[in-house]
Amino acid sequence: MMQRGEIAVLQREAAYAKDENRLNKLSTRRKNLEDEIKEVLERCEVEPKCLGAFVSFQDEYSRNNCLKMYTIAGRKLKYPKQLHLKEKQITVMPAPPPEDILFPN
């Protein structure tokens, strides 16, 4: 016949084994989730390529001023930081005439 202390030890061992099993499952799940997060972050690091954009100005003076700043800076090897967009150098040029732009219907 088992003593009361022996039963308590067996119960603790069973609980420990159950907790250890649960911990192993959680560790495996955590590793899988970390791998998924890493894959998503790697996909997010690839920035989509922007082919171009049109900017509207309130007046012609602002348009001309912008073109002038980028034309002057374009003759230098690097633009000043104020003329970067998200820390990347961009090219600025006048928009084509409206009749040359194809708008989807």
Residue pairs with C-beta under 8 A, 6 or more apart in sequence:
2 10
54 95
55 66
57 63
57 66
66 92
67 92
67 93
67 94
69 83
70 79
70 83
70 90
70 91
70 92
71 92
73 79
73 80
73 83
74 91
74 92
78 89
79 89
81 87
83 89
83 90
84 90
95 101
